[in-house]
Amino acid sequence: MPGEGERVTGYGVMAAPFSSGHLLATRTFPVSSFGPPYTSVWHRDPEGNWTIYSDVEPAASCARFFSAALVEASQADVSCSWVTDSSMHVSIPGVLDWEFELMESPRTAIMNAVGKGMPEAMWRNKGVLGAMGPVAGRFLGLGHIGLAGNVPNGQWFRANPRLMWFLRTIRGSIRGQELGYDTPLREQVKLGDFWLPSRGIFAVGNSLFEPLDPDRHQRPERSL
């Protein structure tokens, strides 16, 4: 993504809520402008407590932007590996074991065609993203989608989910407890201005963030 800012490019689960009350998300970024490539798992427990696990230190992962909303940011052996061309296994030893598959629908096919055809300048435009998020969210049944705004640590962001698929959990457990079945959120949640979709969705894309300024933004280590 051209332009100033801190950038990541990759793929992951934007959100996956379960009947047990747990909610998961994943991020795999082979390209990161502020550190090495990394993989992370976001977890919200039924009480609403957020943790981000990543295979790099918090300051070089998603916690760089979201730590103010977390109870913990933990470096761990996070693995997100493809089982087939359309299914993935996510694991954190002693914490998480989760397998899911991707599913295309006529609506995701339409959105993906739109995403492929959008000029790069539109993907960077805050006004365009601000209008696009709610429309895409309603069309896909995801609730509100925030593609521009501020993250909990104070930086602005621009999110560009260019390709999307629904997902279906095959099996999953966290700390020995079954995750249960996929179920839409009754009440949508957000971290700063970043809304978690109300049903399971996987995306490929990139994001741009305001560069970290220690004088204006919260450092990851200060909240942990």
C-alpha positions as a printed Julia matrix, in Angstrom:
224×3 Matrix{Float64}:
   0.0     0.0    0.0
   1.69    3.25  -1.11
   1.88    6.28   1.16
   3.18    7.17   4.57
   2.29    5.06   7.55
   2.83    1.67   9.09
   1.6    -1.08   6.81
   0.7    -4.76   6.94
  -0.43   -7.11   4.19
  -1.86  -10.6    4.64
  -4.96  -12.54   5.57
  -6.99  -13.81   8.5
 -10.3   -14.27  10.25
 -11.84  -10.84  10.84
 -14.06  -12.39  13.53
 -15.57  -15.75  14.47
 -18.14  -15.79  17.31
 -19.22  -19.04  18.97
 -22.2   -20.34  20.95
 -19.93  -20.71  24.01
 -19.51  -16.92  24.16
 -15.92  -16.98  22.95
 -14.86  -14.9   19.96
 -11.71  -15.43  17.88
  -9.86  -13.58  15.14
  -6.56  -14.26  13.42
  -3.99  -12.25  11.5
  -1.16  -13.6    9.34
   0.98  -10.81   7.92
   3.89  -11.95   5.73
   4.58   -8.24   5.12
   4.92   -5.75   8.0
   6.66   -2.37   7.82
   7.25   -2.15  11.59
   8.83   -5.56  12.28
   9.2    -9.13  11.09
   6.33  -11.12   9.53
   3.97  -12.34  12.22
   0.89  -14.38  13.04
  -1.52  -13.51  15.83
  -4.73  -14.76  17.41
  -7.22  -12.45  19.09
  -9.45  -13.93  21.8
 -12.38  -12.44  23.68
 -13.68  -14.63  26.5
 -17.38  -14.79  27.49
 -16.77  -12.1   30.13
 -15.53   -9.68  27.49
 -11.79   -9.83  28.26
  -9.46   -9.5   25.26
  -6.08  -11.2   24.77
  -3.82  -11.08  21.72
  -1.33  -13.91  21.23
   1.42  -13.43  18.64
   4.61  -15.15  17.57
   6.59  -11.91  17.93
   6.88   -9.42  20.77
   3.75   -7.27  21.39
   5.33   -4.05  20.09
   5.79   -5.69  16.66
   2.33   -7.24  16.49
  -1.33   -6.21  16.61
  -0.85   -5.15  20.25
   1.07   -2.16  18.85
  -2.36   -0.73  17.99
  -4.83   -2.52  20.29
  -3.09   -3.07  23.66
  -5.13   -0.37  25.42
  -8.21   -2.63  25.05
  -6.5    -5.84  26.21
  -6.04   -7.59  29.53
  -2.98   -9.34  28.1
  -0.69   -9.44  25.06
   1.31  -12.64  25.04
   4.11  -13.92  22.82
   3.38  -17.57  22.04
   3.89  -20.33  19.49
   0.98  -19.31  17.24
   0.4   -21.39  14.12
  -2.08  -20.76  11.29
  -1.54  -23.39   8.59
  -3.49  -24.4    5.5
  -4.88  -27.95   5.66
  -6.37  -27.77   2.17
  -6.86  -24.93  -0.32
  -9.98  -23.91   1.58
  -9.45  -25.0    5.2
  -7.09  -23.86   7.93
  -5.84  -25.13  11.3
  -5.02  -22.61  14.05
  -3.19  -23.67  17.19
  -1.5   -22.32  20.29
  -0.05  -25.16  22.41
  -2.01  -25.53  25.62
  -4.46  -22.81  24.61
  -6.21  -23.2   21.23
  -7.0   -25.92  18.7
  -9.3   -24.75  15.89
 -10.02  -25.88  12.35
 -12.34  -24.13   9.9
 -13.18  -24.02   6.21
 -13.88  -21.12   3.85
 -17.1   -20.86   1.9
 -17.91  -18.6   -1.03
 -21.43  -17.3   -1.56
 -22.99  -15.2   -4.33
 -22.69  -12.15  -2.06
 -19.0   -12.63  -1.24
 -18.37  -13.22  -4.96
 -19.97   -9.85  -5.75
 -17.98   -8.07  -3.05
 -14.75   -9.68  -4.23
 -15.42   -8.53  -7.79
 -16.0    -4.98  -6.48
 -12.8    -5.15  -4.42
 -10.71   -6.24  -7.38
 -12.06   -3.39  -9.49
 -11.59   -0.54  -7.0
  -8.77    1.92  -7.84
  -5.97    2.08  -5.28
  -6.75    5.73  -4.5
 -10.24    4.75  -3.33
  -8.82    2.15  -0.93
  -6.79    4.92   0.75
  -9.61    7.47   0.91
 -11.11    7.83   4.4
 -14.44    9.11   3.07
 -14.83    6.23   0.61
 -13.97    3.66   3.29
 -16.33    5.33   5.76
 -19.21    4.93   3.31
 -18.19    1.5    2.06
 -18.0    -0.21   5.46
 -21.68    0.08   6.47
 -22.89   -0.81   2.97
 -20.69   -3.92   2.77
 -21.66   -4.9    6.3
 -25.38   -4.8    5.57
 -24.97   -6.58   2.23
 -23.02   -9.46   3.79
 -25.03   -9.61   7.03
 -21.99   -8.71   9.13
 -23.4    -5.74  11.01
 -21.34   -2.55  11.02
 -17.87   -2.71   9.46
 -15.46    0.09  10.36
 -12.8     0.49   7.66
 -11.45    3.82   8.93
 -11.11    5.48  12.31
  -8.87    5.19  15.37
  -7.56    2.08  17.13
  -7.51    1.88  20.97
  -3.87    3.05  21.24
  -4.75    6.26  19.4
  -3.44    5.79  15.87
  -5.72    6.24  12.87
  -6.22    3.26  10.57
  -7.44    2.38   7.08
  -8.48   -1.26   6.59
  -8.7    -2.77   3.09
 -10.34   -6.24   3.08
 -10.11   -6.88  -0.66
 -11.3   -10.5   -0.78
 -13.69  -12.19   1.67
 -15.2   -15.61   2.38
 -17.58  -16.83   5.06
 -16.21  -19.54   7.32
 -17.53  -22.66   9.03
 -15.9   -24.19  12.08
 -15.06  -27.87  11.74
 -13.86  -28.33  15.32
 -12.45  -26.14  18.04
 -11.52  -25.87  21.71
  -9.84  -23.31  23.92
  -8.05  -24.39  27.1
  -9.91  -27.71  26.85
 -13.36  -26.13  26.52
 -15.33  -26.71  23.32
 -15.87  -23.49  21.37
 -19.32  -24.65  20.31
 -20.97  -23.87  17.0
 -20.68  -20.74  14.87
 -23.31  -18.21  15.88
 -23.85  -14.51  15.07
 -23.15  -11.98  17.79
 -26.27  -10.73  19.52
 -24.5    -7.48  20.33
 -21.67   -6.38  18.04
 -18.39   -5.39  19.71
 -15.61   -3.02  18.71
 -12.07   -2.07  19.71
 -11.76    1.67  19.28
 -13.4     2.35  15.92
 -12.61   -1.16  14.66
 -15.84   -3.18  14.67
 -15.69   -6.97  14.82
 -18.09   -8.48  12.23
 -21.12  -10.16  13.77
 -20.52  -13.51  11.99
 -17.55  -15.56  10.84
 -15.69  -13.98   7.93
 -12.2   -14.44   6.46
 -10.41  -11.72   4.48
  -7.31  -11.06   2.42
  -6.07   -7.5    2.31
  -3.91   -4.83   3.87
  -4.09   -2.07   6.45
  -2.42    1.29   6.96
  -1.84    2.82  10.4
  -0.59    6.15  11.66
   3.09    5.81  12.68
   3.51    5.23  16.41
   4.3     8.47  18.25
   5.32    7.77  21.89
   4.22   11.27  22.9
   0.65   10.84  21.59
  -0.04    7.11  21.42
  -0.03    4.41  24.05
   2.91    2.02  23.85
   2.01   -1.69  23.96
   4.1    -2.38  27.06
   2.35    0.31  29.12
  -0.96   -1.57  29.3
   0.35   -5.07  30.01
